[in-house]
Amino acid sequence: MSPTVIDRPVVTASVLRPLLGDSVVVRTASALWRGTLLSCVKDSAWFIVDDIDVVVPLDHLLSVRAA
């Protein structure tokens, strides 16, 4: 019997759009932070975290949820 592989959910711009302008919790493979989602396009999302602009490729996002 082979092991079951479960793919992680894919974060897309259409999934993020309802969170625009909201405070969110973001998880990547190397970080976890809380910030505000300012923009999302086909390949990336733009957040403000502690007055710093953070742009992350969507394929680096493991999860984004409302804070």
C-alpha positions in Angstrom: 0.0 0.0 0.0 1.5 3.4 -1.0 1.3 6.4 1.3 -1.5 8.9 0.8 -0.2 12.3 -0.3 -2.4 15.3 0.5 -1.6 18.5 -1.4 -1.8 21.7 0.7 -4.5 24.1 -0.3 -3.5 26.6 -2.9 -3.6 30.3 -2.0 -4.9 32.3 -5.0 -5.6 36.0 -5.6 -9.4 35.2 -5.9 -9.3 33.5 -2.4 -7.4 36.5 -0.9 -9.6 39.3 -2.4 -12.3 39.1 0.3 -9.5 39.8 2.8 -8.3 43.0 1.1 -7.8 45.8 3.7 -8.2 43.4 6.6 -5.8 42.3 9.3 -4.5 38.8 8.5 -2.2 36.1 9.8 0.2 34.9 7.2 2.2 31.7 7.2 5.1 30.8 4.8 7.6 28.0 5.1 10.0 30.3 7.0 7.8 32.9 8.8 4.5 33.6 10.6 3.3 37.2 10.9 0.3 39.4 11.3 -0.3 42.3 8.9 -2.7 44.0 6.6 -3.4 42.7 3.1 -3.2 45.6 0.7 -3.2 44.0 -2.7 -3.2 40.7 -4.5 -2.6 40.0 -8.1 -2.1 36.8 -10.2 1.3 35.9 -8.8 1.9 37.9 -5.5 0.3 39.5 -2.5 1.3 42.8 -0.8 1.1 43.2 2.9 2.0 45.8 5.5 3.7 44.4 8.5 4.8 46.8 11.3 5.0 49.7 8.7 7.1 47.6 6.3 6.0 46.6 2.8 6.1 42.8 2.3 5.5 41.3 -1.2 5.2 37.6 -1.3 4.8 35.3 -4.3 1.5 33.4 -3.9 3.2 30.0 -4.2 5.2 30.8 -1.1 2.1 31.3 1.0 1.0 28.3 3.0 -2.0 30.0 4.6 -3.6 33.4 5.0 -6.5 33.9 7.4 -8.4 36.8 9.0 -6.7 37.8 12.3 
